[in-house]
Amino acid sequence: MKASTMLTTLTLTASLAVTGTASAQNGSGPGGVRAGSICQQTLVQHLASLPVGDLDDDEATAVLFLREEEKLARDVYLTLSLSWDLPVFSRIARSEQRHMDLVGLLLDRYGLADPVGDDVIGQFDNSDLDALFDELVAAGQRSLVDALAVGATIEDLDLADLDAMLLASNDLDVDLIAENLAAGSRNHLRAFVGALADQGVTYAPQYLDEGAFAAIIASDSERGVVYDEFGEVLAECGSVGETGGAGSGGNQTRTGGQGGSGGQNGHGGQNGNGGQAGAGDGTGVCDGSGQG
C-alpha cells in the first residue's frame, strides 16, 4: 500500500454515495487489544512465531501511515459520537483503538518510531491526515446520514488500501496484521452500511469493486475470529455464524472463493467462519466485542 493512497483517492463524496431519503437527527453522546483476551494471546504468540521481515523504506512508510490511518478512523468516530447519539460510532472507535494497537505491534517489532506521539485527538504527524480529519468531521457533522456515510467511506477505502498492502507485502508478520485489520474493517463496513439502511439510504461503494462490496455485505460477521497470515482461521474466540457466504477481498489476487459452511468473506480464499451479520461493529480481530 502506498502511503499516499488514502490522501489521493478520498474526495469526501460520502454524502453522494448514498441514495434514498432520511431526515437529519441531532443528538449528543459521549464518545488496545485487550491484554487478557485469549484471542489477543493467540495473535501475539503467533506473531512471535513468524520471522521478522526486512522492510524496505516504502514498506516501513506504509506501516507508519497505517498506524495513523487507524488513528484517523478512531478520532473521527470519537468526535462524531459527540454529535450523534448512535452507539455505532463509539463502539467502532474502540475497535479502531485495537487496530492501532495491532499496528503498534509491528512498530515495536521493527523498531519504528511511533508517529502517534502523545496521541492527541485530531492531531497527526502527517499534515495531510491532520487536514483530512477536519474535513471528515465537518462532513460528518452535517447530518446523521452524512456521518454514517463518512464511516462507510473510511472503511470502504481502508479495505481497498489493505488489499493493496497485502498484494504488495512480502512479510508474513505484516500479512498477519493486515488480514486481521481487514476482518475488522469488513465488520465496520457492514455496521455503517446497515445503519444507513436503517435511515432509509443505500451506500454505494467507491473504492471496493461492486462484487467484492456486495459479497461483504451479504456475508456473515467475523466476530471473535483470528486469521493467520494467509487469511485462514487461526482461532475462534467468540460468536461465529453457522452459514457461509461468498468470499471477498477487494481487488487483489487473493480474493476468496465461495464459502461452504461458515465461508470466510475475506482475503485468502479460505473457508472460515462468520458470525451473524448486522449493524453492530464486532471487531473480528480478537475479542468479538460489539454487536453482530
N, C-alpha and C positions, 0 to 999 in steps of 0.2 A: 504494500500500500504506500503510495506516495503521500508525504506529509501534507501536500497541498490539495489533496483530492477533495476534502470536505469544503475547503475555502473556495475552490474554483467552481464547484458544482451547486452548492446550496444557494439558491437565489430567493429565498423567502417567498415561495409561491404556495406556502402551506394552505392559505385560505382559498386558493384557486384549485386545490387538489381534492376538493370535496364537492359533492353535488347534493341537492336537496335543500330543505329549509329548516331553520331552527331559530328560536329566539335566544338572544344573549341573556345569560343569567349572571347576576352579580352575587358574589359570595365572599366569604373570608374563612380562613382556617390556617392553623399552623403548619408551617411546613409539616471493619471490612469483613469481610467474610468472617463469620462468627468463629471465634477461636475454639469453642467447644464442640463445633459441629463435626459429626462423623464424616460428612462429605468433605469438609474443609481438610480434615486429616488425610482422607484418601487422596484428595487432589494434591496436597502439598507433598505427601510421600511419593506419589507417582512422579511429580515434577522432579523431586530429588533423585529419582532413579534414571532420569534421562540425561544424556550427555549435554554438557554446556556447549553451545554452538560457538560460532565465530562470526559475530555480527559485523557486517561492513558498515560504512558510515550511513548509507541510505537506510539500512535495516535498523540501526540504532536510532536514527532520526524518527523513523516510523513508530518505534516503540515509545519514544518520548512524546510524540504527538498523540498517540493513542491514550496515554495517561491523561493528557489534558483534554482530549476529546471526550473521555468518560466523565471528567470533571465538568465539562461544559454541560453535558446532559444532566448531571446531578444538580448543578447550580441553577439551570433553567427550571427544572421541575420543582426544586425547593422554592424558588422565587414565585413561580406561578401558583404554588399551593397556598400562598398568602392571599392571592386574588380570587381563587376559585375553590369553593368548598366541595371538592371532589377527591376522595381518598386516593385515586389512581396516581396523582402527582406525588404525594408524599411517600406512597408505597414504592413507586418506581425509583424515586430519588434514593431511597435506602438501598435498593438493588444496585443502582449506579455506584454507590459508595463501595459495595462489594466488588463491582467491576474495577473500580480504581485500585482496590486492594490487590486484585489479581494481577493487574499490570505492574503494581508495585513489587510483586514477587520477581518479575523479570528485571526491574531496575536493580534490585538487590543482587540478583544472580549475576548480572553483568557489570555491576559497579557503576551504574549510570547515575548522574546527579539528577535528583528529582526536580522537575520544573514546577511542581506544585508549591514548593516552598512552605510558607506559613498557612497555605490553604484558606485564603480569604474568598468568600463567596463573590463571584463575578470578577475576580482578578486573575489574569493569566500571564504567564511568561511570554506566550505567543501573542503579539499585539493584534493579529488578525482575529484570533479567538476571543480576545478581550472585546473587540468591537462587535463581533458576531453575537456574543452574549447579549449585549444591549439591544441588538436588532431582533433577536428571537424573543426576548422578554417583551419588548414593545409590541411585537406582532401578537404574542400570546395574551396580552392584556386587553386586546380589542374586544374579545368576546370569548365565551367558553368554547365555542366551536373552533375559533382560531387557536386557542390554547391547545386543544386536543389535536388539531391538525399539525401544529408545531411539533408536538410529541411524536406523532406518527411519522412526520418528515424526518426528524432526527434519527429515529430507529430504522426507517427505510434506508437512509443514507449510510448509517452505521453498518448495516448488514452488507451493503454493497462494498464498503471500504474493507470490511473483514473478509469478504470473499476475495477481494484483490490481494489482501495481505496473505491469506492462505495460499493463494496461487503462486505468489512470488517467494514465499518463505522456503528456506532450506534447513530450518532449525526446528527440531521436534518439540522443544520446550515452548517456542513461540507458537507453534501449531496448537499445542495443548491449551494454552491460554486463549488463543483466538477461537478455538472450537467452543469453549465454554462461554466466552463472551457472546458468541453468535447465538447460542441457545437462549441466553438471557434476553438478547435483543429480539429474537423471534417472539418470545413471550410478551415483551413490552409492545411490540408492534401489534400483536393480537389484542392486547389490552386497550391501546388507544383507538384502534380501528373499531373494536367492539363498543367503546364508549361513544365514539362518533355515531355509530349505528343507533345507539340509544337516543341520540339527539336528532335522529332522522336524516343523517347525512352519510355519504359514502366516500371513503378515501380512495383516491386513485394513485397507484404507485408512481413515483418519479424517478427512482434510481434502480430498484429491482425490476427485472422484466416481469411482465404481467403473469406469466405462467408460474414463475417462482413465488411471486407475491400471493397468487391465488392458492397455491399449494400450502403455503404457510398458514394462511387464514383458515383454510378448510381443515387443517390437521390439528392434532391434539396438542395441548400444552405440554411442556417439558419440565414441569416442576419436579424438583428433587432428583434430577438426573445429572450425573457427571459423565462427561465424554473424555475419551483418550485423545491422543494427538492425531488419530486417524478418523475421528468422528464416530467411533464405536462406543457403545455404552460401557463405561468403566464401573459405575456403581449407581444404584438406585437408593435414594435416601429419603424419599417422601412419597406423596401420592403420584402414581403414574396411571396412565389410561390403559384401557383394555382393547381399544380399537386402533387400528393403524391408519396412516394417512400417506399420501404421496410424498416422496422425498422432495426436498427443495434445497437450494443453496445458492441462489442468485446466479451470477454469470460466470461461475468458474467451472472447470472441468470436473470437479469433484461433486457435482450435483447428485443428490440421492435419487435412487430409482423408486419404484412403487414399494410401499411398505407392506409388510404382512400384518401379523397381529402385533400391534404396537409399533408401526413403522416410524422411524425417525424422520422428522422433517428437517433435515439439516445437511451439513457438509459431510461428504464421505460416502454417501450412498449405502449406508449400513442399515440393517433392520434394527430398530431400537424400541424404545418405549416412550409413549407420550403420556399426557395427562388430559384431564377434561378441559376443553377449550372454553374460553370465556373472556370476560372483560377485565379480569384482575391482572396482576403483573407476574407473580411466580417467577423466580429467578432462573431456574433451570441450571444454575451453577452448582449449588451445593445444598442449600438449606430448605428449599421448597417453600419458602415463605410467601405470603401473599395469597390472593385468591386465584383459583383456576379460572 
